[in-house]
Amino acid sequence: MKDGKPEGIRDYGAPAGGWGALKAVARTLKEQQVVFRGATALLKANQPDGFDCPGCAWPDPNHTSAFEFCENGAKAITWESTSKRATPEFFAEHSVSELWKWDDHSLEDAGRLTMPLIYDRPSDRFISLSWNAAFDIIGQTLRDLPDPNMVEFYTSGRASNEAAFLYQLFVRAYGTNNFPDCSNMCHEATSVGLPKSIGVGKGTVELRDFDDCDLIISIGHNPGTNHPRMMTTLHEASKRGAPIMVFNPLRERALERFAAPQDPVEMATLSSTSIASSYYQLKAGGDIALLKGMMKLIFERDDADLAAGGTGVLDREFIVAHTVGLEDLQNDVKGTSWEDIYRKSGLGHDAFESAVTTYLSAERVIACYGMGVTQHLTGTEVVQQLANLLMLRGNIGKTGAGICPLRGHSNVQGDRTVGITEIPNSALLDGIERAFGFRPPSEKGHNAVEAIEAMLAGKSRALVCLGGNLAVAMPDPDVTFAAVRKLDLAVHLATKPNRSHLLIAKTTILLPVLGRTDQDVQLSGSQSVTVEDSMSMVHASKGFLKPPSDHLKSEPAIIAGIAKATLGTLHDIAWDDLVANYDRIRDRIEIVFPDFREFNTRVRKPGGFRLDIPASRREWRTANGKANFLTARGLDEDQRMSFPEALVLTTIRSHGQYNTTIYNLDDRYRGVFGRRDVVFMCKHDMEARGITEGDRVDITSINLRPQAAPRKASGFIAIEYNIPQGTVAGYYPELNRVIALADYDPHSGTPAYKGAPVTISKALSSHP
């Protein structure tokens, strides 16, 4: 303990951004030993002639500044452009058994992979092999399997459109639709829920809409850490007087106040700008109750206004012309009691009155949301209720209004657009047949949860990962790790070593890839790839740094090599020609997906182009041609919450990480430094359990399934924090172990990372 606080815990009084962010960037450049190289790379980030940041999917402005990067984007770029190398000599020095004991930060901090590697069981080490040998082993193993559906093909959202398109082409030519994808773990509720509501599984707004909106709703996300460049947009909106209404369990510093590093006045005067005009701390899992409560009060005010001779507060012109289902929604919402809404949401009468007054006062509303909305057992319904709220006032399909899901990885949306899906529709199958002359399989494949289940059951025998850290990202590591270790083959395309690579199958191969910052030279010269951001803008990305090794290949080149070794001349796909010039890949994308018309021409224009979003112009590509009000029965009640002393655990990211990548052990804005073994609790919940700040505690999942194994995370430090009673929070992926693989949204397959019922008690040895 120091000053009454546990080691590494101290108050952080500064705003988000500001000098703290600049100091963190400088520290990162120094730690990765790339002060000059890294600084040069940062100036190319998110520029029309540069590369797309490998971090988040927030869009680039039309007129970029010279400093179009954020603190966490800088971490992602320097993490990739590091001078550190994980060479064959590194792996000769460190056995897999030794590396397994390293923490996740140290594993990736070893540096960039430089050679293809294969696990050698007698020495318990990875050893180098040639590219041809690697392709031969992979191809032979895949050919020998009796059924293509015995292989899982995972995709990370950092893969480019060109790589993802070639990948899905190879996999479908091989004969399966098994495409577990990182989106299964984050925004699949958006991809599944919004098409039924508005006909498209993407957001409807553009970046310029934020200039015209008169209210921003922020629900279930922390942009200061996960989408820091969004803070510039929120900063500008706040300064021009647009209210920003926040709904989130934790008080997050960036949503309270922010100092823009690009603002010379704020930097010189050490001042900042308030972001949230109102901040409502709802309970984790209280989203449906929140949204139903707001709609219930809107209906009450509408009825009262009509009774007084007014025209009501709903946008009836929009509702009559464009929607169906309002009556069912009204019956459901009006039949939900205020008592239940208050209890489940954690918000009271005054909070709802204030929030609804703000909403009804605005003519153009944008609702932004993150994984705090989607990663629940009812995530799909939550997304649909948010769409309902917007549609009541016509806030979809007009300037300055719409729904804005905040995607994570920089091309997770693009990968889906170009065919990474386990449920191919007829348009995709027709397009592939049109472009390549064969009809792919139409049967549904596996999502991420189904892939792990199939591996565990022995039904799937091989795993190919196009990037990512799948096993660590998934819940229930005892189950997930065991599933990967049962495989005949595990192949990882990666820039750096991570824990998933150490889950040794019968044969495990690591294939080093070029990163987003690396120059990619093929037979026709230096290549660009493309990505799609959260607002459906497609633009080019061109690396310029000398690759860390002459032995690296690009993702498209590796996919082509595996495809040739596996398929031979099947379907006469000219893999080498496609890789020689990525324009040819884009030409084929254009044939398969007509929305990419004139792809190569349009993407060469600064800023690229926007894919068509029919809902943005109030054209609804739903089964009935209308936008649909959809009901969600109940309030996301979970029987496990009736367990004595039950709490809801929501897993969160620290400021020093991005998804499973741990850049450092700090969470500056929350006052945590040099450690990750913490759980955030309110004072009331700590006192009720006899816990004082700094005590070690055990976190145990509540499971009512017969014969279910208990899941426990032991030895975490309890930290008092501003968080609602009944809600606790801790870091992902460390607390994935108390989330069951079977706990997922049945519509989207997304695990319930943000709503895990747990108990917390003092550990037997309660002090560190």
ZIJODA-V757413 format. One record per backbone hydrogen bond with DSSP energy under -1.0 kcal/mol. CO is the residue of the C=O (numbers start at 1). NH is the residue of the N-H. If there is no record, write none. Layout:
BEGIN
CO_NH ; CO_NH
END
This chain:
BEGIN
2_5 ; 5_2 ; 6_9 ; 8_673 ; 16_259 ; 17_21 ; 18_22 ; 19_23 ; 20_24 ; 21_25 ; 22_26 ; 23_27 ; 24_28 ; 25_29 ; 26_30 ; 27_31 ; 28_32 ; 29_34 ; 30_33 ; 32_83 ; 34_38 ; 35_39 ; 36_40 ; 37_41 ; 38_42 ; 39_43 ; 41_44 ; 44_47 ; 47_50 ; 50_542 ; 51_46 ; 55_410 ; 57_534 ; 70_74 ; 71_75 ; 72_76 ; 73_77 ; 74_78 ; 75_79 ; 76_80 ; 77_81 ; 84_112 ; 87_91 ; 88_92 ; 89_93 ; 90_94 ; 95_99 ; 96_100 ; 98_101 ; 99_102 ; 103_107 ; 104_108 ; 105_109 ; 107_110 ; 108_111 ; 112_86 ; 116_129 ; 117_510 ; 118_127 ; 120_124 ; 120_125 ; 124_96 ; 125_120 ; 127_118 ; 130_134 ; 131_135 ; 132_136 ; 133_137 ; 134_138 ; 135_139 ; 136_140 ; 137_141 ; 138_142 ; 139_143 ; 140_144 ; 147_150 ; 148_151 ; 150_461 ; 150_462 ; 152_464 ; 154_466 ; 155_182 ; 156_159 ; 157_411 ; 160_164 ; 161_165 ; 162_166 ; 163_167 ; 164_168 ; 165_169 ; 166_170 ; 167_171 ; 168_172 ; 169_173 ; 170_174 ; 171_175 ; 171_176 ; 177_179 ; 178_153 ; 180_155 ; 181_184 ; 182_185 ; 183_186 ; 183_188 ; 187_191 ; 188_192 ; 189_193 ; 190_194 ; 193_197 ; 194_198 ; 194_199 ; 197_628 ; 206_209 ; 207_210 ; 208_211 ; 209_212 ; 209_213 ; 215_366 ; 216_245 ; 217_368 ; 218_247 ; 219_370 ; 220_372 ; 222_225 ; 222_226 ; 223_227 ; 227_230 ; 228_231 ; 230_234 ; 231_235 ; 232_236 ; 233_237 ; 234_238 ; 235_239 ; 236_240 ; 237_242 ; 238_241 ; 243_216 ; 244_277 ; 244_278 ; 245_218 ; 246_280 ; 247_220 ; 253_256 ; 253_257 ; 255_276 ; 256_275 ; 257_16 ; 258_273 ; 259_18 ; 260_263 ; 263_267 ; 264_268 ; 265_269 ; 266_271 ; 273_258 ; 278_246 ; 280_248 ; 280_282 ; 283_286 ; 286_290 ; 287_291 ; 288_292 ; 289_293 ; 290_294 ; 291_295 ; 292_296 ; 293_297 ; 294_298 ; 295_299 ; 296_300 ; 297_301 ; 298_302 ; 299_303 ; 300_304 ; 301_305 ; 302_306 ; 303_307 ; 304_308 ; 305_310 ; 306_309 ; 314_316 ; 315_319 ; 316_320 ; 317_321 ; 318_322 ; 319_323 ; 322_627 ; 324_629 ; 325_329 ; 326_330 ; 327_331 ; 328_332 ; 329_333 ; 330_334 ; 331_335 ; 333_336 ; 337_341 ; 338_342 ; 339_343 ; 340_344 ; 341_345 ; 342_346 ; 345_283 ; 348_352 ; 349_353 ; 350_354 ; 351_355 ; 352_356 ; 353_357 ; 354_358 ; 355_359 ; 356_360 ; 357_361 ; 359_362 ; 364_214 ; 365_402 ; 366_217 ; 367_404 ; 368_219 ; 369_406 ; 370_373 ; 370_374 ; 371_375 ; 374_376 ; 375_754 ; 376_379 ; 378_382 ; 379_383 ; 380_384 ; 381_385 ; 382_386 ; 383_387 ; 384_388 ; 385_389 ; 386_390 ; 387_391 ; 388_392 ; 390_393 ; 390_395 ; 391_394 ; 392_315 ; 398_401 ; 402_367 ; 403_204 ; 404_369 ; 409_412 ; 411_415 ; 412_416 ; 413_417 ; 414_418 ; 415_420 ; 416_419 ; 419_421 ; 422_445 ; 425_429 ; 426_430 ; 427_431 ; 428_432 ; 429_433 ; 430_434 ; 431_435 ; 432_436 ; 433_437 ; 447_451 ; 448_452 ; 449_453 ; 450_454 ; 451_455 ; 452_456 ; 453_457 ; 454_459 ; 454_460 ; 461_488 ; 461_489 ; 462_152 ; 463_491 ; 464_154 ; 465_467 ; 465_493 ; 466_156 ; 469_473 ; 470_474 ; 476_479 ; 476_480 ; 477_481 ; 479_483 ; 480_484 ; 481_485 ; 484_487 ; 487_506 ; 489_463 ; 490_509 ; 491_465 ; 492_511 ; 493_467 ; 494_513 ; 495_113 ; 498_501 ; 499_502 ; 500_503 ; 502_504 ; 507_490 ; 508_119 ; 509_492 ; 510_117 ; 511_494 ; 512_553 ; 517_544 ; 517_545 ; 520_527 ; 522_525 ; 525_522 ; 529_541 ; 530_161 ; 531_539 ; 533_536 ; 536_611 ; 537_533 ; 538_609 ; 539_531 ; 541_529 ; 545_519 ; 549_552 ; 553_514 ; 554_558 ; 555_559 ; 556_560 ; 557_561 ; 558_562 ; 559_563 ; 560_564 ; 561_565 ; 562_566 ; 563_567 ; 564_568 ; 567_570 ; 569_572 ; 573_575 ; 574_578 ; 575_579 ; 576_580 ; 580_524 ; 581_584 ; 582_586 ; 583_587 ; 584_588 ; 585_589 ; 586_590 ; 587_591 ; 588_592 ; 589_593 ; 593_596 ; 594_597 ; 596_599 ; 598_602 ; 599_603 ; 602_605 ; 605_608 ; 609_538 ; 613_616 ; 614_617 ; 614_619 ; 615_618 ; 620_622 ; 627_324 ; 638_641 ; 639_642 ; 640_643 ; 643_646 ; 647_758 ; 648_728 ; 649_756 ; 650_730 ; 652_732 ; 654_657 ; 656_663 ; 656_664 ; 658_661 ; 661_658 ; 665_675 ; 667_670 ; 667_672 ; 668_671 ; 671_10 ; 672_667 ; 676_678 ; 677_717 ; 679_719 ; 680_729 ; 681_721 ; 682_686 ; 683_687 ; 684_688 ; 686_691 ; 687_690 ; 692_695 ; 695_718 ; 696_763 ; 697_716 ; 698_761 ; 699_713 ; 700_759 ; 705_708 ; 711_701 ; 713_699 ; 716_697 ; 717_679 ; 718_694 ; 719_681 ; 721_723 ; 722_251 ; 724_727 ; 726_648 ; 728_650 ; 729_680 ; 730_652 ; 731_735 ; 733_736 ; 735_738 ; 736_476 ; 736_739 ; 740_743 ; 742_744 ; 743_752 ; 745_749 ; 750_745 ; 751_753 ; 752_755 ; 753_651 ; 756_649 ; 757_702 ; 758_647 ; 759_700 ; 761_698 ; 766_696
END
